[in-house]
Amino acid sequence: MTLTNKTFIITGASAGIGQALAIKLAKQGSILVLAARNQAALMKTADDCLKAGGQAIAVPTDVTNPEACQQLIEQGVSRFGAIAGLVNNAGISMYATFDTVTDLSLFEQIMRVNYLGAVYCTHYALPYLKASKGLLVAISSLCGKHGVPTRSGYVASKHAMQGFFDTLRIELQETGVDVLVVSPGFVATTIRDRVLGGDGTPIQASLQDESHQAMSVEDCVNQILQAMVQRRRELVMTPKGRLGLWLKLIAPAWVDWMTAKAIKSQRQASK
């Protein structure tokens, strides 16, 4: 897939993976339509993309609103014409065991951002992607393939995302539209600033235990770009992540035990 002079819409582009991917694409000469709720940060990303050599517009968007998602796609098409790709990256997380949750609405909130936001944007972008034989990208997580303590709502949303895009891939086989699901592990991003506690309010999740073993955003984005160019169907990052998928088939109880042990050690290190 050629990236130069191709238009990509990226949600969650104000920080983290979305921001870094936008700037990398801009360096390749891509045209970016950037979406996020934080208008000031989004404008900064757009400015960085322009400085990097690409074209970019910022479209403040709340992906939980279907009408806002429709407007995002229509603004991109109106401004630049054909869409070569849609990167569904917007996301929030949680940090609480299920038995300590007091506000169940946090599950709905996470699902609306992580899963339904991707569904809405994909729905409105799909006719244009069919016309261009473009690429759908879902930034999921290894949490979309495994259970992870303290992240039940986040894990559920990523499982939903994985199932949705796996199904779309099959449905779109004869349309020329390819579907790439990206499953990073821990990445050193600011998503920990968008974490909900058990009462549904934002918390600062000081998971420094994750940071020392986290993949850099640079490495993560480089892998995503390569997978996009190759129009791969799936990208599971890190050897440990790929090994875990095989081990889950032959020793699922052991994988559960190791996951629980890892999360327990993280929580103790954060105290």
N, C-alpha and C positions, 0 to 999 in steps of 0.2 A: 504494500500500500504506500503510495506517495503522500507525503505530508505537506509538501510545499504548495501554497496557494489553495489548500483545502480548508474548509470551514468545520470547526469542531465546537460543539456546545458542551460546556463543563459546568456541572453543578457543584456546590461546595468549593468554589474557586477562590474564596477569600483567605484560605490558610491551608497548611498541611500539604497533603498529596495533590489536591486540586490546584492549589496555587503553584506548586513546583512543576506540575505537569503542564500547566498553561504556559509558564515561562519557557520550559524546554521545547514545547511545540512552537512557540513564537520564534525561538532560535532556528527552528527548521523552516521558517517562513510560512507558518500556518496562520490561519485567520481564526480568531477566538471570539466566541460569545460566552461571556462569563456570568455565572449566576451564584448568588448567595444572599443571605439576609443582611449581612453587615455591609452597608453601602460604602462606608469610608474605606474599609479594608479591601473591598471589591474594586474600588476605583484605584487603589494602590497597585493591586495585581494587574489591572488593565494597563496602567502606566508603565509598570515593569515589563509587560509584554511588548509594548510599543518601543521601549528602549532596547529590547532584545532583538528587534527587527521584524516583528510580526504586526498584524493588525488585530485590534481588539476593541470590543465594546463591553461595558458593564451593564447588566440588567438585574437590578435588585429583585430577588425572587424568593418567595416562601414556597418551597416545593410541596408543603402540605395542602396548598390551595390549588385545585385543578385548573381554575381559571388563570392563575398566575403562571402555571406551567405552560398553558396554551399560549399566553402572551409572550413568554420567553421564546418559544419555538418560532412564533410568527414574527417577532422582532428580528430574530436571526435570519430568517428566510427573506424578510422584506429588505434587510440591509445588505445581505451578501449572496442571496440566491440559494444555490444548492447546499445541502448539508452533507458532509462526508462522514461525520461521526457524532455520536452523543455519548458523553462520559457521565454516567450516573454515580456521583461521588459523595453527595451530601449525606451527612450522618451525625448521629449523636449516640452516646453510650450510657451505661449505668454502672453503679458499683454498690451492690447490696445483695445479700442472700435473700431468696424469695420469702423465707419465713420472717424477715424483718421489714418487708414492704408494708407500708401503711396506706399508700395512695396508689391504687391499681391503675389510675389513669396514666401513669408513667409508661405502662406497656403500650397503650394506645398512642401516646405521643411518639415513642420510639418507632413504632410500626409505621406511623404516618410519615415520618421523616425518611427512615432508612429504606422502607419497602414501598409504600404507596407513592412517595415522591418519585421513585424510579418508574413505577407503573404509569403515573400521570405523564411524566415527561416523555417516556417511550411511546405512549399512545399517540401523542400529538406529533412526535417527530417521525413516526414510522412511515407515513406516506412519502415523506421527503427522502428518507433513507432508502426506501424501495426504488424511488426514481433514480437515485445516485448509486445504487448497489453499495450502500455504505456500511458502517460498522457501529454496532452497539457494544458499549463497554460498561460492565457493572463492576464497581469497586466493592467487592464483598470482603471476606475475611476467612481465615482458618476457622473462625467461630461459626461460619456457615456450614462447616463439616463436622464439628465436634461440639459437645457440651462443655461449657466452661463455668465453674462456680462464680457467683457474684455478678454474672452477666446474662442472666436468663432472658430478659427482654431483648437485649442486643443480639444474643445468639439466635433467638426465635426470628428476629427480623432478617438476619443474614441467611438463615435457612430458607425463609420465604423468598428472599431475593435469588438465592441459588436455584430453587425449584422453578421460579417464574422464568428466569432467563434460560435455563436448560430446556424448558418447554418451548419457549420462543424459538430457540435455535432449531428445534425439530420442525416447528411450523413454518419457518422461513427458509427451509432448505432450498427451495426452488426459486427464491426471489432474488438471490444475489446478495442479500443482507447477511453478514456474519455477526456472530455473538461471542464476545470474549468476557469470561468471568474471571476476575482477578482476586486471588485469595492471599493477601499478605498475612504475616504473623504480626508481632509487635513492631510497630514503626514509630520512630521518634518524631511524632507530630503533636499538635496542640489539641487533639481530640479529647485529652484528659481535662481540658478546660470546658468541655461540653458534656459533662457527665452528670446524670441524675442520681440522687440518693434515694433511699427507700421511701421517703416522704414526697417524692416527686419534684423536689427543688434542686437546683444545681449545686454541686459540691466541687471542691477542688480535690481531685483524686491524686494524692501524692504517691504515685506508684513508681518511685525511683528504682524499685527492684526490676521493673520492666525496662527502664531506660538503658541500663548497662548492657542488656542483651538485645536491645531493639535494633532493627535495621535502620540505616540512615534513609532519610527521605530521598536523597540523591540516588542511592542504589535502587530503591523501590521504583522510582519514576523511570530510571533507565531501563529496568526490566519491563515495565508497562509499555514504554515506547517501542521496544523491540518486539513485544508480543503484538502490538497494534500494527506495526509494519508487516509482520508475518501473518496477520489476521488469524491468530491462533484461537482456538475455542476455549482454552483454559490456561491460567497461569497460577500455579501453586508455588509460592516463594519459599525459599530455604530448604536445604536437604532435610532438616528436622521435620518440616511441615509435610514434605512428600513421604518421608518414612512413616510418619504418624498415620497417614491414610492407609498404608499397607498393614501396619500393625493393628489398626482398628478392625481389619477383616479377620485377622487370625488370633488376636489376643485383646478383644475389646475391654475386658475387665482390667487388664494391666494398663491400658491407655487411660481409663477412667481414674485409676489409682495414681498414675503419674501426674495427670492433670490436677487432681485434687491436691496432691503434694506440692506441686509448683505454685498453685494459687495460695495455699496456706503459708508457704515460705515468703511469698510476696507480701502478704498482709502483715506478717510478723515483722518483716524488714521495714515496713512503712510506719510502724508504731514508734 
